[in-house]
Amino acid sequence: MGTFNKSENTIFREGPVILVVTGTQAPFDRLLSIIDKWASKQVKYTVIAQMANSEINFKNMTCFDYLEPDVFNEYFNNADVIIGHAGIGTIITALENEKNLVVFPRLVKYNEHRNDHQLHTAKGFDKLGLINVAYTENELLNYLDNIKSIPKKERIDKKAEQKLLDRLSIFINK
Amino acid sequence: MKKILAISSPGGHWTQMQRVTSAFSRHEVVYVSTLKGYAKQVSACKYYQVKDASAWSKLSLIILVFQLIKIIINERPDIVISTGAAPGLFAIIIARFIGAKTIWLDSIANYEKISFSGRLAKYFTHLHLTQWEHLTNQKIQFSGKVL
């Protein structure tokens, strides 16, 4: 497995490819269930989900647990829209590749993480105007129903701010 | 030329480390993380895979600490830098025993407060950075973001 080929269990449709990203550490069933339910009611989009060992049998998306980083990047690059948890890997990879991204933070009240740092991360990035955030199921459904008008965010280059790089080099070289 | 050991957990921690690597130019860099597949992304450098102890389970922590002691004794880095989380914290503590200089760059994910690992690591670091200006204090400095 190393390419983004049509496989038996993938329902490829005419419209854009939506990739759902939930990281490597724990399942995120609330997000996956919302999207699976939404996907059952539409015929345009191909939905692919990286589900981190979720035990639910989703019927309307192609699911995989985990992929090696280079294979994952290929899936990522071929997707038109990314819906993700508010993990930094997901956010930065989407920004670097100028992908349309909507994040849905994991919340501690649903046992989705050890704390609410994803909510804080999402708010921080939202304030900087870098990402689209769905804080509730309704907001997420609203983005899904209007996929073509998800606001595009500016692409960032592949390295850190010069000020940070300079601070590190000075320390390393002294 | 110095030897830098750059250690990070997978996912966002690793992504952030990759965004500061240009600060390591002209030095020898050894990378440490928990996924086998990352080796390909840093193929010009040495790469060590260690145990993922993100769940803080006792057995995996013990294995991780022994792996890190072995790597650090063998490699003898001049500098150890981490973007988090647990493996980086342990590497920084171990690195102090061989006299290395240590850097913690707290993940940009930590907007509300410094990470748990970062709060512990601050007792062992020479340079401790946050990526959010409102989280600075006497020890923890801000000097820009990985973005």
Chai-1 contact restraints between the chains, C-beta under 6 A:
chainA,res_idxA,chainB,res_idxB,connection_type,confidence,min_distance_angstrom,max_distance_angstrom,comment,restraint_id
A,G23,B,G11,contact,1.0,0.0,6.0,A-B,restraint_1
A,E68,B,G37,contact,1.0,0.0,6.0,A-B,restraint_2
A,P69,B,G37,contact,1.0,0.0,6.0,A-B,restraint_3
A,D70,B,K40,contact,1.0,0.0,6.0,A-B,restraint_4
A,G87,B,G11,contact,1.0,0.0,6.0,A-B,restraint_5
A,G87,B,G12,contact,1.0,0.0,6.0,A-B,restraint_6
A,I88,B,G12,contact,1.0,0.0,6.0,A-B,restraint_7
A,I88,B,I108,contact,1.0,0.0,6.0,A-B,restraint_8
A,I88,B,A109,contact,1.0,0.0,6.0,A-B,restraint_9
A,G89,B,G11,contact,1.0,0.0,6.0,A-B,restraint_10
A,G89,B,G12,contact,1.0,0.0,6.0,A-B,restraint_11
A,G89,B,T15,contact,1.0,0.0,6.0,A-B,restraint_12
A,I92,B,T15,contact,1.0,0.0,6.0,A-B,restraint_13
A,H117,B,A109,contact,1.0,0.0,6.0,A-B,restraint_14
A,H120,B,Y111,contact,1.0,0.0,6.0,A-B,restraint_15
A,H120,B,E112,contact,1.0,0.0,6.0,A-B,restraint_16
A,T121,B,A109,contact,1.0,0.0,6.0,A-B,restraint_17
A,T121,B,Y111,contact,1.0,0.0,6.0,A-B,restraint_18
A,G124,B,Y111,contact,1.0,0.0,6.0,A-B,restraint_19
A,I156,B,L147,contact,1.0,0.0,6.0,A-B,restraint_20
A,K159,B,R19,contact,1.0,0.0,6.0,A-B,restraint_21
A,K159,B,S22,contact,1.0,0.0,6.0,A-B,restraint_22
A,A160,B,R19,contact,1.0,0.0,6.0,A-B,restraint_23
A,A160,B,V20,contact,1.0,0.0,6.0,A-B,restraint_24
A,A160,B,V146,contact,1.0,0.0,6.0,A-B,restraint_25
A,E161,B,G144,contact,1.0,0.0,6.0,A-B,restraint_26
A,E161,B,K145,contact,1.0,0.0,6.0,A-B,restraint_27
A,K163,B,S143,contact,1.0,0.0,6.0,A-B,restraint_28
A,K163,B,G144,contact,1.0,0.0,6.0,A-B,restraint_29
A,L164,B,S143,contact,1.0,0.0,6.0,A-B,restraint_30
A,L164,B,G144,contact,1.0,0.0,6.0,A-B,restraint_31
A,L165,B,S22,contact,1.0,0.0,6.0,A-B,restraint_32
A,L165,B,A23,contact,1.0,0.0,6.0,A-B,restraint_33
A,R167,B,S143,contact,1.0,0.0,6.0,A-B,restraint_34
A,L168,B,V20,contact,1.0,0.0,6.0,A-B,restraint_35
A,L168,B,A23,contact,1.0,0.0,6.0,A-B,restraint_36
A,S169,B,A23,contact,1.0,0.0,6.0,A-B,restraint_37
A,F171,B,L127,contact,1.0,0.0,6.0,A-B,restraint_38
A,I172,B,I79,contact,1.0,0.0,6.0,A-B,restraint_39
